[in-house]
Amino acid sequence: MVDTSKAQYQLSTGARNYIFILLFLLYFFDYTDRMVVSSLLPFIQKDWGINDQEGALLLSAVSWAILVFTFPISILVDRWSRRKTVGLMAIFWSLATAACALMPNFKALFSTRALIGVGEAGYAPGGTAILSGLYPEDKRARMMGIWNASIPLGSALGIALGGVIATYLGWRHAFGLVAIPGFIVAILFFFIKDYKTVELKSSTAGAVNDSGKSRMSVAEIAGKIARTPTLYFTYFGFAMMVFVTASMMMFLPTFFARVSGVAPAQAGLMASAVMVLAVIGAPLGGYLADLWLKKRKNARLLFCSISAIVSAVLLFISMYLTSGTAQYIVLLLLGISITSFIPGVSAAMQDIVHPGLRAITFAIAIIIQHLLGTALGPIVTGTISDAYGIQAAFMILPAFLFAAAVIFFIGSFFFNKDYDRVERVELVMEK
């Protein structure tokens, strides 16, 4: 193992569970706030006359802001305080979500949605780093699987509530109401305990801080990441998967409304059901990846490859070979498989980097997945939808899943060597 369990054992089981629940709820409300715009889109389009491409920008605005701010905020997470940074971010994104209710036009709403992204920029890296210190390595993927189940649940709640609230109260009220719970949980997060910031010790002479201790230079930090080839494959495989999931989260309600001819509120509920089933996929994926880890050190990336292949086949069948009820059943199965890769790839990235660089390393993953996945996917899908129809746009998505499968598989051949080079560091809990 690359770090010891001292920090874990300084907390009671109840304290660890409490921290985990707060992390889960913050991720849950993060995605509720982020995805509520998906089912509000038909109502906003009716009021303002915007097209699908412009609608996609309301989701991509969050992703582009995350893309810009995740790295500098993650430096604060790793070098200052995970607990304080995460709490401040959650307060900021909750207030920004509430402010969306007051925006008078598309440009103002787009800008305010971007502010949500500023708040959310460092949460995934920060939360991942906290979880990595709370649980031992052989349980890391399964706990991340349970934690990541909050993503589809929060997304589904945002989409489902958005359509219902907008139908009865108006779309502006939806933004205001979903912002409240995250703000409350954010306040509670300031009072948890976390492990101490890990000192980055230099392996070369000459880099000394004010206390006379050797410290790792920026060039050394960059070099450690650059000399870990497994990260390249996890980053780009992750991005290909997210290209598809982001596109589907944004446009699945629209797909059901246009292809199946259902009302917007019902379309939102149908789409949320697909996403809710991912609550099975993420924990199951984490459990299976950890189980396989007992036999193969690189099992987590191999499992990611299998998850991507299964998802590609299911999406291909749903778009090319089925329709109606049969198509919906296949999409429900896809809701289970398409998120099962997340805990494996997240844990794999944490396994092969210095504990003091966990948030920064994951921040790079966030940048790449948002640049090539979350930000790009809905725009490409929306553009194709405007030109050729929503079903044609969905028919290109299986190719990205097949690409992810190949990338993860190749990356698995580099994992063992990268894992063996990581320093062993003891984590100590804050007093």
C-alpha positions, -999 to +999 in steps of 0.1 A: +000+000+000+011+036-006-003+050+026-011+036+061-044+035+080-033+056+110-057+085+101-086+061+096-081+045+130-080+078+148-117+082+139-145+061+152-167+042+127-195+066+135-173+096+127-161+081+094-197+073+085-208+108+093-181+124+071-190+100+044-227+109+046-219+146+043-196+140+013-224+119-003-250+146+003-227+174-011-221+154-043-258+146-044-268+183-042-239+193-065-255+173-093-291+183-084-281+219-088-261+212-119-287+190-138-320+207-128-316+228-160-320+197-182-358+193-175-362+231-173-349+235-208-384+230-226-398+257-203-369+281-208-371+275-246-408+284-246-402+316-227-370+328-245-370+310-278-336+294-276-325+263-296-310+230-285-274+242-290-280+273-268-298+250-242-267+228-241-246+258-233-265+262-200-251+229-189-217+233-206-213+267-188-208+248-156-183+225-172-162+253-188-160+271-154-149+238-137-124+234-165-108+268-158-109+268-120-105+231-109-067+231-110-060+263-089-088+253-064-074+218-061-040+233-052-058+248-022-074+215-014-041+197-013-019+224+002-043+243+025-074+225+037-097+199+021-124+205+047-125+243+045-121+245+007-150+220+001-173+238+026-167+272+010-172+258-025-205+242-016-218+275-001-208+293-033-224+269-058-256+268-037-259+306-037-252+307-075-279+282-081-304+303-062-293+334-082-303+316-114-339+322-105-335+359-108-318+361-142-337+381-168-323+367-201-302+339-216-269+357-213-274+364-176-285+328-169-255+315-188-231+336-167-247+326-135-246+289-144-209+294-150-206+307-114-221+273-102-191+257-120-167+280-101-181+267-069-181+230-080-147+232-095-127+215-067-153+193-051-147+160-069-109+162-064-113+173-027-139+147-019-119+120-036-088+129-016-108+129+017-123+095+010-089+081+001-076+090+035-107+077+053-107+041+040-079+015+033-068+009-002-086-025-006-119-008+002-113+024-017-132+015-049-163+002-032-166+033-010-160+055-040-187+035-058-212+042-031-201+079-031-205+082-068-239+067-067-249+102-055-242+115-090-271+097-108-293+101-078-287+138-076-290+142-113-322+122-114-337+143-085-328+175-102-343+164-135-374+150-120-380+179-096-372+205-122-400+193-145-425+190-118-417+223-100-416+241-134-450+227-144-467+239-112-447+269-100-425+280-129-390+272-139-375+300-117-388+285-085-370+252-094-336+269-092-344+285-059-357+255-042-330+230-051-303+254-038-314+252-002-303+217+010-267+220-003-262+253+016-272+236+049-249+206+044-220+229+035-222+246+069-221+213+086-189+203+067-168+230+084-170+210+117-157+176+105-121+162+110-098+154+081-062+141+078-034+166+080-020+181+048+007+158+035+041+175+032+057+172-002+093+163+004+118+168-023+140+139-035+167+164-046+189+187-027+185+225-028+147+229-024+143+241+012+115+260+029+115+285+057+117+258+084+147+242+068+128+212+055+132+200+019+102+206-003+091+194-036+094+219-065+066+226-090+088+210-117+092+179-095+054+177-090+048+180-127+075+154-134+059+129-110+025+132-128+041+133-163+061+101-156+029+081-147+016+068-181-013+051-165-028+085-158-029+094-195-051+064-202-074+069-172-078+105-181-088+100-217-108+069-211-127+088-184-133+117-209-148+094-236-172+079-211-183+113-198-188+125-233-217+100-235-231+103-200-231+142-201-249+141-235-275+117-222-281+135-190-287+167-209-308+154-238-325+122-226-356+140-215-357+157-249-351+123-266-381+108-248-403+139-255-396+140-292-391+103-301-418+088-277-441+119-278-445+121-240-451+153-220-420+172-207-427+162-170-431+125-179-400+127-201-380+140-172-393+112-149-384+086-176-349+100-179-344+102-142-354+065-139-325+056-162-301+076-141-314+064-108-305+028-118-269+039-118-272+038-080-268+001-086-241+004-112-216+026-093-215+006-060-217-027-078-188-016-100-167-006-070-174-039-052-165-060-082-134-040-090-122-044-054-131-081-054-111-086-086-082-066-071-075-096-048-063-116-079-050-089-102-033-056-093-045-039-125-081-053-121-097-019-117-087-006-152-096-040-167-130-037-151-134-002-165-128-016-200-154-043-196-179-017-183-173+005-213-178-025-238-210-036-221-224+000-222-214+004-258-233-027-268-264-018-248-265+018-263-260+004-298-289-021-293-311+007-280-305+031-308-302+007-338-322-024-330-351-015-307-378+010-302-407+018-278-408-003-246-379-026-256-357+004-262-365+018-228-357-015-211-323-015-227-317+021-217-326+011-181-299-016-182-275+010-196-282+031-166-267+004-145-236-004-166-225+031-178-215+043-143-200+011-130-165+022-143-164+053-121-152+039-088-126+017-105-110+046-125-112+070-095-095+045-071-069+036-097-058+072-101-055+076-063-035+043-060-007+055-083+001+090-070+017+105-039-010+111-012-001+148-012-010+151-049-043+133-049-066+163-054-043+179-080-040+146-099-078+142-100-082+179-109-063+171-142-087+143-148-116+167-143-101+192-167-097+167-194-130+150-189-148+184-189-129+197-219-134+165-240-165+151-223-189+172-202-184+205-221-180+191-256-205+162-255-237+182-250-226+208-276-218+182-302-250+163-295-271+194-295-256+206-328-262+172-345-297+172-330-305+207-345-292+195-379-304+159-381-327+151-351-322+139-316-321+102-325-293+107-351-273+125-324-277+096-300-267+071-326-231+083-327-226+078-289-217+041-288-185+048-308-172+069-278-178+040-254-159+016-276-130+040-277-130+042-239-129+005-236-097+003-258-081+032-239-087+016-204-075-018-217-042-003-229-037+017-197-040-015-176-006-027-189+012+003-174-006+002-140+016-023-120+048-004-127+034+029-118+018+015-086+051+001-074+069+035-077+046+054-054+061+065-020+046+051+012+033+079+034+016+078+068-016+099+071-023+116+105-056+130+115-061+167+124-064+174+162 
